[in-house]
Amino acid sequence: MPFVHIELVAGRSQDAIKKMVQDVTNAVVENTGAPAEHVHVIVNEMEKNRYGVAGVLKSDED
C-alpha cells in the first residue's frame, strides 16, 4: 500500500488541502495500479517560524 508524505508551509485552505489529497491519490492510482482505498496521503504543515531556507526563517521573509 503506497504512503505519500507531503510537507508544506502552513497557510493553505482546507479546500486546497482536500483537492491536493484527491489529486495525489488519483495520480498514485493511475501510475501504480493500487486501489484508492490503499493509498495513504499524509500532510504535515509547518509554521513559517519553524522552517528556513539558506539560514533564513520563512517568517522573516514576510
Residue frames as a rotation matrix with the C-alpha (Angstrom) as fourth column:
MET 1
0.582 0.813 0.000 0.00
0.813 -0.582 0.000 0.00
0.000 0.000 -1.000 0.00
PRO 2
-0.182 -0.695 0.695 1.51
0.661 -0.610 -0.437 3.34
0.728 0.379 0.571 -1.04
PHE 3
0.438 0.189 -0.879 2.24
0.788 -0.552 0.274 6.06
-0.433 -0.812 -0.391 1.50
VAL 4
0.043 -0.376 0.926 2.77
0.664 -0.682 -0.308 9.63
0.747 0.628 0.220 0.29
HIS 5
0.151 -0.089 -0.984 4.23
0.881 -0.439 0.175 12.18
-0.448 -0.894 0.012 2.70
ILE 6
0.180 -0.025 0.983 3.80
0.641 -0.756 -0.136 15.87
0.746 0.655 -0.120 1.85
GLU 7
-0.193 -0.324 -0.926 5.50
0.892 -0.452 -0.028 18.65
-0.410 -0.831 0.376 3.82
LEU 8
0.119 0.323 0.939 4.05
0.695 -0.703 0.153 22.16
0.709 0.634 -0.308 3.39
VAL 9
-0.975 -0.221 -0.033 4.44
0.192 -0.752 -0.631 25.55
0.115 -0.622 0.775 4.97
ALA 10
-0.353 0.898 -0.261 1.11
0.818 0.161 -0.553 26.22
-0.455 -0.409 -0.791 6.69
GLY 11
-0.661 0.180 -0.728 -1.36
-0.185 -0.980 -0.074 28.62
-0.727 0.086 0.681 5.17
ARG 12
-0.893 0.377 -0.246 -3.41
-0.197 0.163 0.967 26.78
0.404 0.912 -0.072 2.57
SER 13
-0.178 0.924 0.340 -7.17
-0.982 -0.190 0.002 26.44
0.067 -0.333 0.941 2.90
GLN 14
-0.275 0.203 0.940 -8.85
-0.363 0.883 -0.297 23.20
-0.890 -0.423 -0.169 3.91
ASP 15
0.789 0.615 -0.005 -10.38
-0.194 0.241 -0.951 23.04
-0.583 0.751 0.309 0.42
ALA 16
0.452 -0.707 -0.544 -6.93
-0.852 -0.161 -0.499 23.33
0.265 0.688 -0.675 -1.19
ILE 17
-0.542 -0.638 0.547 -5.53
-0.786 0.616 -0.060 20.52
-0.299 -0.462 -0.835 1.00
LYS 18
0.119 0.691 0.713 -8.56
-0.207 0.720 -0.663 18.33
-0.971 -0.069 0.228 0.25
LYS 19
0.890 0.206 -0.406 -8.15
-0.412 -0.017 -0.911 18.86
-0.195 0.978 0.069 -3.51
MET 20
0.018 -0.969 -0.246 -4.44
-0.973 0.040 -0.228 18.12
0.231 0.243 -0.942 -3.32
VAL 21
-0.485 -0.148 0.862 -5.05
-0.544 0.823 -0.165 14.86
-0.684 -0.549 -0.480 -1.43
GLN 22
0.560 0.752 0.348 -7.63
-0.108 0.482 -0.869 13.82
-0.822 0.449 0.352 -4.05
ASP 23
0.780 -0.295 -0.553 -5.29
-0.617 -0.211 -0.758 14.68
0.107 0.932 -0.347 -6.94
VAL 24
-0.304 -0.938 0.164 -2.30
-0.953 0.298 -0.063 12.90
0.011 -0.175 -0.984 -5.37
THR 25
-0.179 0.330 0.927 -4.42
-0.320 0.871 -0.372 9.82
-0.930 -0.364 -0.050 -4.67
ASN 26
0.832 0.553 -0.038 -5.65
-0.183 0.210 -0.960 9.77
-0.524 0.806 0.276 -8.27
ALA 27
0.437 -0.752 -0.494 -2.08
-0.859 -0.186 -0.477 10.11
0.267 0.632 -0.727 -9.59
VAL 28
-0.508 -0.625 0.593 -0.84
-0.781 0.624 -0.012 7.23
-0.363 -0.469 -0.805 -7.44
VAL 29
0.205 0.676 0.708 -3.77
-0.131 0.735 -0.665 5.04
-0.970 0.044 0.239 -8.51
GLU 30
0.900 0.192 -0.391 -3.17
-0.377 -0.105 -0.920 5.87
-0.218 0.976 -0.022 -12.19
ASN 31
0.319 -0.888 -0.331 0.57
-0.850 -0.113 -0.515 5.28
0.420 0.445 -0.791 -12.06
THR 32
-0.664 -0.610 0.433 0.79
-0.744 0.597 -0.299 2.27
-0.077 -0.521 -0.850 -9.74
GLY 33
-0.352 0.632 -0.691 -2.50
-0.242 0.652 0.719 0.47
0.904 0.420 -0.076 -10.19
ALA 34
-0.942 0.021 -0.335 -3.01
0.324 0.312 -0.893 0.48
0.086 -0.950 -0.301 -6.42
PRO 35
0.019 0.997 0.076 -6.66
0.812 -0.060 0.581 0.74
0.584 0.050 -0.810 -5.35
ALA 36
-0.067 -0.004 0.998 -7.55
-0.146 -0.989 -0.014 4.18
0.987 -0.146 0.066 -3.97
GLU 37
0.848 0.472 0.242 -8.53
-0.299 0.048 0.953 2.69
0.438 -0.880 0.182 -0.61
HIS 38
0.667 -0.679 -0.307 -4.91
0.745 0.595 0.302 1.58
-0.023 -0.430 0.902 -0.16
VAL 39
-0.103 -0.700 0.707 -3.35
0.589 -0.615 -0.524 4.98
0.801 0.363 0.476 -0.88
HIS 40
0.504 0.159 -0.849 -2.39
0.838 -0.327 0.437 6.92
-0.208 -0.932 -0.298 2.24
VAL 41
0.059 -0.450 0.891 -1.59
0.461 -0.779 -0.424 10.63
0.886 0.435 0.162 1.92
ILE 42
0.339 -0.062 -0.939 -0.03
0.925 -0.158 0.345 12.26
-0.169 -0.986 0.004 4.99
VAL 43
0.313 -0.164 0.935 0.15
0.373 -0.884 -0.281 16.06
0.873 0.437 -0.216 5.03
ASN 44
0.125 -0.358 -0.925 2.41
0.967 -0.164 0.194 17.76
-0.221 -0.919 0.326 7.55
GLU 45
0.619 0.121 0.776 2.18
0.380 -0.911 -0.161 21.52
0.687 0.395 -0.610 7.86
MET 46
-0.223 -0.768 -0.600 4.99
0.974 -0.151 -0.170 23.60
0.040 -0.622 0.782 9.32
GLU 47
0.800 0.377 -0.467 4.62
0.441 -0.897 0.030 27.08
-0.407 -0.230 -0.884 10.69
LYS 48
0.778 -0.482 0.403 6.75
0.171 -0.455 -0.874 29.67
0.605 0.749 -0.271 8.88
ASN 49
0.464 -0.623 0.630 8.78
-0.843 -0.528 0.099 30.24
0.271 -0.577 -0.771 12.05
ARG 50
0.415 -0.298 0.860 9.79
-0.388 0.797 0.464 26.56
-0.823 -0.526 0.215 12.06
TYR 51
0.572 -0.200 0.795 11.16
0.720 0.586 -0.371 26.35
-0.392 0.786 0.479 8.51
GLY 52
0.448 -0.486 -0.750 14.13
-0.330 -0.870 0.367 28.06
-0.831 0.083 -0.550 6.93
VAL 53
0.793 -0.303 0.528 15.99
0.609 0.389 -0.691 28.21
0.004 0.870 0.493 3.64
ALA 54
0.148 -0.855 0.497 19.61
0.526 -0.358 -0.772 29.36
0.838 0.376 0.397 3.35
GLY 55
-0.664 -0.491 -0.564 19.66
0.702 -0.150 -0.696 30.22
0.257 -0.858 0.444 7.05
VAL 56
-0.888 0.418 0.194 16.59
-0.438 -0.896 -0.073 32.48
0.143 -0.150 0.978 6.92
LEU 57
-0.644 0.744 0.178 13.26
0.388 0.518 -0.762 31.58
-0.659 -0.422 -0.622 8.52
LYS 58
-0.528 0.545 0.652 10.31
0.740 -0.082 0.668 31.85
0.417 0.835 -0.360 6.16
SER 59
0.478 0.738 -0.476 8.59
0.877 -0.429 0.215 34.02
-0.046 -0.520 -0.853 8.80
ASP 60
-0.025 -0.577 -0.817 11.39
0.394 -0.756 0.522 36.60
-0.919 -0.309 0.246 8.44
GLU 61
-0.803 -0.272 0.530 10.75
0.576 -0.128 0.807 36.95
-0.152 0.954 0.259 4.69
ASP 62
0.095 0.955 0.281 7.30
0.961 -0.162 0.225 38.50
0.260 0.249 -0.933 5.12
